Amino acid sequence: MNNILILDDDKAQLEHLSTLLKDEFLISTANNSIAAHALINDTKFDAIIVDVHMPIVNGFDFIKSSLHV
């Protein structure tokens, strides 16, 4: 089963996406970039779903910084 990380600052969106995908994928969630980076350091993900519009670190900056983790 593929392992997916969902990063979104909106709790309702995290829950909604997790519910939609949980039967087909192993789901991990994070509500900020620091938590997401911690998960990336500990787990191999097959895909990461990232909210583009987040405060402090937007989705594009998160992806750029993740390439160097």
Buried (B, 14 or more C-beta within 10 A) or exposed (E): EEBBBBBBBEEEBBEEBBEEBEEEBBBBBBBBBEBBBEBBEEEEBEEBBBBEEBEEBBBEEBEEEBEEE
